[in-house]
Amino acid sequence: MKYFANSNIMDVDFVPEHLIIVGGSYIGLEFGQMYRRFGNKVIIIEKGSRLIHREDEDVSEEIKKNLEAEGINLHFNANCLSGEMDGDKIKVNVDCKEDDPQVKGSHLLLATGRQPNADDLGLEKAGVEMDEGGNIKVDDQLRTNVL
């Protein structure tokens, strides 16, 4: 299967003909825009109803307009269910309410987010507080509760 998993996407020495990106937040959008500007076809599949859900809706809408103006194909409210090879193409089957339930391309990039890995640092022994998502709690000055 042609995908970027288990490799550093910055080390890729080729340009994918038709890139499918799963994830409509910062990393997926940055790579999508970069590859589109290289002249490639790009489809971005987003699980939510808009891009970059942490931003205000008007910001998301402006980003959407800009990406569409550059020729990036966006799919919203789409849950990726599976991916498989279909000849020399990758086929991603999605459960979507508005768009085609199958998306085909030459390569697949999963940009579905990051997860903090501070849980194995032993910060609890130092009394550093963590939130429910595993992030280190900080104040407006980026200081922890331990001074």
Secondary structure, 3 states (H helix, E strand, C coil): CCECCCCCHHHCCCCCCEEEEECCCHHHHHHHHHHHHCCCEEEEECCCCCCCCCCCHHHHHHHHHHHHHCCCEEECCEEEEEEEEECCEEEEEEEECCCCCEEEECEEEECCCCCCCHHHCCHHHHCCCECCCCCECCCCCCCCCCC
